[in-house]
Amino acid sequence: MRKMASHDEEVYSSDVFRVLADYEISRSARYPNPLGLLHIEMTPIASNENALRAAPGIFKSALNAHLRSVDITSAAGSEYRILLPSTNLIGTQTVCDRLISVFKNKFETEFGTVAFSIHIGATSHNGGPALTSESLFLYAEMALQESKLKGSNTYVLS
């Protein structure tokens, strides 16, 4: 688990995430090792404007508190991507279950109450030469779209 200190430095921009992800994916393709990828869309629901402004920080904090230090997280607006190195299908599913469980709850803050509606698209690959960045990202995106069809606080694992 990650420390509850400064979490902004643990969430990368999309560009930096893509470089790190491409490196991990190419390594996993060359030396077969499983990888998981989550694509999360988050919508905050807050009791007031101040709580709504604090929601992204609260989400990042809670997210980082329930991930491993080796997991690579990216944020762009209300969308998050998380690369899970050395994580097979069962491990990816476990992370999804954990995050759904965490974000079902309301978060009490000094600014008010914040809740989150999340959708998670997830995929996993065992590694090896068939693994490509494009396919991993495409499967996670397609799974996210399916999760949106299922409703709030759901995930689809493809």
Stockholm file with secondary structure:
# STOCKHOLM 1.0

chainA/1-158         MRKMASHDEEVYSSDVFRVLADYEISRSARYPNPLGLLHIEMTPIASNENALRAAPGIFKSALNAHLRSVDITSAAGSEYRILLPSTNLIGTQTVCDRLISVFKNKFETEFGTVAFSIHIGATSHNGGPALTSESLFLYAEMALQESKLKGSNTYVLS
#=GR chainA/1-158 SS CCCSSCCGGGEECHHHHHHHHHHHHHHHHHTTCCEEEEEEEEEEEESSHHHHHHHHHHHHHHHHHTSCTTCEEEEETTEEEEEEETCCHHHHHHHHHHHHHHHTSCEEETTEEEEEEEEEEEEEECCSTTCCHHHHHHHHHHHHHHHHHHCSSEEEEC
#=GC SS_cons         CCCSSCCGGGEECHHHHHHHHHHHHHHHHHTTCCEEEEEEEEEEEESSHHHHHHHHHHHHHHHHHTSCTTCEEEEETTEEEEEEETCCHHHHHHHHHHHHHHHTSCEEETTEEEEEEEEEEEEEECCSTTCCHHHHHHHHHHHHHHHHHHCSSEEEEC
//
